[in-house]
Amino acid sequence: MYALLRPLLFKLGPETSHDLVMNTLGLVSKSKQLTRLCAMLVGAESRSRPAPPQSVQAMGITFPNPVGLAAGLDKQANACNALHKMGFGWLELGTVTPQPQPGNPKPRMFRLPEHRALINRMGFNSVGLTQFVKNLEQADPEIIKGINIGKNAATPLNNAIEDYLIGLRGVYNHADYITINVSSPNTRNLRDLQQDQALNQLLCALNLERQQLADNTGKYVPLVVKIAPDLDRRQIESIASILRQNNIDGVAATNATLSRRSVEQHALAQEVGGLSGTPVQNAATEVIAALYQNLQGEIPIIGIGGIDSPESALQKFEAGAKLIQIYTGFIYQGPGLIKTLLDAFPQSARHNIFAKPVETKR
């Protein structure tokens, strides 16, 4: 069905079609009958409860299957039920900021079909924490939900920690894990938070707050850090060390890239923003491999970046990823990509792709 819809959607501007689809899925998510119909239409009904061999244990969570939705698609957490019925093992929602903000001026999203890629400079457009949580409360409680938190654009970088603490407190009771986004290229200077001292201070504050919340609620929520693909080996080694020091439970690698090396001849190559999709595939895999070399399975890696086929997914697993997420590939191929990946994984599992050891912390 998506093969029929995509040409129509791609006649619209990227953000217009995105809003149309997400608003439609938001309406579908309000009805159990419509969500079931949605699953039937995309052929996912039989996959809504995947077979146990595809389940993955990581961060103390049992993920029904290793394919998750990456943050950035359902930024406002209003289409969870419909997306879940498409076959995702879990959803990462957001990025959510403490206060509502419109994001960057439009146009801010661009398609590069020749490269199966997107450039976006959305800038954390968010309904804010209060409305986000209200939306989240309408989601099926059985859905495994990662919540991606960030800072408001108007918040000075030296006050960023407080924004992240507000986000952590606000979503804690609703999340299965929480991702700390310090790698979006579309909020000014945000990536400076990946630098050694800044990252250590941020993670130390968040871990202390998480400990207090866990004591108060009796619920331990894993913390994940999402990093950029534009890092050298020294930076990756340093980040790995800081993750260990601060008892971080997972690392998501990677966000979109600022590089235009593989699309430099494209007419849109000079548009400001993060490039995602096939062009980031190799860089993301290299970061995952370097992370795994440093972490040796101690902290599980969520592999993201250019996954659009079983082969590209396998590259992430072989590099050291425990789980994977898709976004741009999902835009170009639709829900069929989930089925394609899941159908390929039983054979991959027999080759021990999911057997890398991970020690979860409690």
Buried (B, 14 or more C-beta within 10 A) or exposed (E): EBEEEBEEBBEEBBBBBBEEBBEBBBEBBEEEEBBBBBBEBBBBBEBBEBEEEBBBEBBBBEBBBBBBBBBBBBBBBBBBBBBBBBBBBBBBBBBBBBBBBEBBEEEBBBBBEEBBBBBBBBBBBBBBBEBBBEBBEEBEEEBBBBBBBBBBBEBEBEEBBEBBBBBBBBBBEBBBBBBBBBBBBBBEEBBEBBEEEBBBBBBBBBBEBBEEBBEEEEEBBBBBBBBBBBBEEEBBBBBBBBBEEBBBBBBBBBBBBBBBEBBEEBEBBEBEBBBBBBBBBBBBBBBBBBBBBBBBEBBBBBBBBBBBBBEBBBBBBBBBBBBBBBBBBBBBBBBBBBBBBBEBBEEBBEEEBBEBEBEBEE
